[in-house]
Amino acid sequence: MKKFKIIALLLLLATYSCVSVRVTSDYDSKTDFSKFKTFAFYKKGIEKVDLSDLDKRRILRAIETELLAKGMTKSENPDVLISIFTKSKEKINVYDNSYYGWYPWYYGYGPYGRGMHNNVSKSTEGTLFIDMIDANKKELAWQGIGVGVLNFTDNKAKKEERIKEFVLEIMEKYPPVN
């Protein structure tokens, strides 16, 4: 029974680690973020992003929702410009599920062994960069980066939920705390 609990815990941790978003941020320490009250999207930068227009809109809507919740306002004459950048890479994971226990000759050795028990899984890890550019100085003021496994699915609700999760986790780092 103890072995079953350990395996269940490991599976839960593995599942959680695949779902979570790892986040980091960086910023210009000389910037007064309390002065940023209005925002707009930097269309030139967003147009260069290699994503479908649908996914771009999903990301931008999620960012807009988070900024509005933080008290900012969308404006034609913004304090900050918001841009995004994405990248992805294929990951291959190999898990050794062999268990030799008390009877190694039964589990993996000798003529009656079951051989190796490896599982191979592939996943796509995506990175979303959210940049806040000081509109007056034309300089990057803040950057949030989220990295996590992407769920490619036909279920649009799940896809949109994953995008919102990425953006929410990243935007929790804004404004930066010194």
C-alpha positions in Angstrom: 0.0 0.0 0.0 2.9 2.4 0.8 4.3 1.7 -2.7 1.0 2.7 -4.3 0.8 6.0 -2.3 4.3 6.9 -3.4 3.5 6.1 -7.1 0.3 8.1 -6.8 2.2 11.1 -5.3 4.8 11.0 -8.0 2.2 10.9 -10.8 0.4 13.8 -9.2 3.6 15.8 -9.0 4.5 14.9 -12.6 1.0 16.0 -13.7 1.2 19.3 -11.8 4.7 20.1 -13.2 3.3 19.7 -16.7 0.4 22.0 -16.1 2.2 24.8 -14.2 3.7 27.8 -15.8 7.2 28.8 -14.7 7.4 32.6 -14.5 10.2 35.2 -14.3 10.3 38.9 -14.9 12.8 41.6 -15.3 12.5 45.4 -15.2 14.3 48.7 -15.3 14.8 49.6 -11.6 14.9 53.3 -12.4 11.3 53.2 -13.8 8.5 54.6 -11.7 5.7 52.1 -12.5 3.1 54.0 -10.6 3.1 56.6 -13.5 1.9 53.9 -15.9 -1.9 54.4 -16.0 -2.7 53.8 -19.7 -1.7 51.2 -22.2 -2.0 50.3 -25.9 -0.8 47.3 -27.9 2.3 47.7 -30.0 0.9 46.5 -33.4 4.3 46.5 -35.2 5.7 44.1 -32.7 2.6 41.9 -32.4 2.4 41.5 -36.2 5.8 39.8 -36.2 4.7 37.1 -33.8 4.5 33.7 -35.5 1.0 32.7 -34.2 -2.4 32.5 -35.7 -4.4 35.7 -35.5 -6.9 33.8 -33.3 -4.3 32.9 -30.7 -2.8 36.5 -30.8 -6.3 37.8 -30.0 -6.7 35.4 -27.2 -3.4 36.4 -25.7 -4.1 40.2 -26.1 -7.6 39.9 -24.6 -6.1 38.1 -21.6 -3.5 40.7 -21.2 -6.1 43.5 -21.5 -8.2 41.8 -18.9 -5.3 41.6 -16.4 -4.2 45.3 -17.0 -7.8 46.6 -16.6 -8.1 44.6 -13.3 -4.9 46.3 -12.2 -6.6 49.7 -12.7 -5.0 50.6 -16.0 -6.9 52.0 -19.0 -6.6 51.4 -22.7 -5.7 54.6 -24.5 -4.9 56.1 -27.9 -2.1 58.1 -26.1 -0.7 55.4 -23.8 2.0 55.5 -21.1 3.1 52.0 -22.1 3.0 49.9 -25.2 2.4 46.2 -24.8 4.1 43.8 -27.1 4.4 40.0 -27.1 6.8 37.4 -28.4 6.5 33.6 -28.4 8.6 30.6 -29.0 8.2 26.9 -28.6 10.4 23.7 -28.6 9.7 20.1 -28.7 10.6 18.1 -25.6 11.2 14.4 -25.4 10.9 12.8 -22.0 12.1 9.2 -21.2 10.9 7.6 -18.0 12.4 4.4 -16.7 9.6 2.5 -15.2 11.6 -0.6 -14.4 11.1 -2.0 -10.9 13.3 -4.9 -9.9 12.1 -5.2 -6.3 13.1 -8.4 -4.4 13.2 -10.6 -7.4 15.5 -9.1 -10.0 15.7 -12.3 -12.0 11.9 -12.1 -12.5 11.6 -8.4 -13.4 14.5 -7.8 -15.8 17.3 -10.3 -15.8 17.7 -13.7 -17.2 15.6 -15.7 -19.7 12.3 -15.0 -17.9 12.8 -11.2 -17.3 10.3 -8.7 -18.7 12.9 -6.4 -20.1 13.1 -2.7 -19.8 10.0 -0.7 -19.1 10.6 2.8 -20.6 8.0 5.3 -21.5 8.7 8.0 -24.0 6.5 11.1 -24.2 6.7 14.1 -26.4 5.4 17.6 -25.5 5.7 21.1 -26.7 7.1 23.7 -24.3 6.0 27.2 -25.1 7.4 30.5 -23.9 5.4 33.7 -23.8 7.1 37.1 -23.4 5.1 40.1 -22.4 6.9 43.4 -22.9 5.9 46.8 -21.5 7.6 49.6 -23.4 7.7 53.1 -21.9 5.9 55.0 -24.7 7.8 58.3 -24.0 11.3 56.9 -23.8 10.7 54.1 -26.3 12.6 51.7 -24.0 11.7 48.4 -22.5 10.5 49.0 -18.9 9.3 45.5 -17.9 9.3 42.0 -19.3 7.4 39.0 -18.0 8.2 35.5 -19.2 6.1 32.4 -18.8 7.3 28.9 -19.8 5.1 25.8 -19.7 3.7 22.8 -21.6 1.3 23.8 -24.4 -1.9 21.8 -24.8 -2.7 21.5 -28.4 -6.3 20.5 -28.5 -9.4 21.0 -30.5 -11.2 22.0 -27.3 -11.2 25.8 -27.7 -12.3 26.4 -24.1 -9.3 24.4 -22.8 -6.9 26.3 -25.2 -8.3 29.6 -24.1 -8.0 28.6 -20.4 -4.4 27.7 -20.9 -3.6 31.0 -22.5 -5.4 32.8 -19.7 -3.4 30.8 -17.2 -0.1 31.8 -18.9 -1.0 35.5 -18.9 -2.4 35.5 -15.3 0.8 33.9 -13.9 3.0 36.3 -15.8 1.0 39.4 -15.0 1.1 38.6 -11.3 4.7 39.8 -11.4 3.5 43.3 -12.5 4.1 45.8 -11.1 7.4 44.8 -9.8 8.1 44.9 -6.1 11.5 46.4 -5.2 
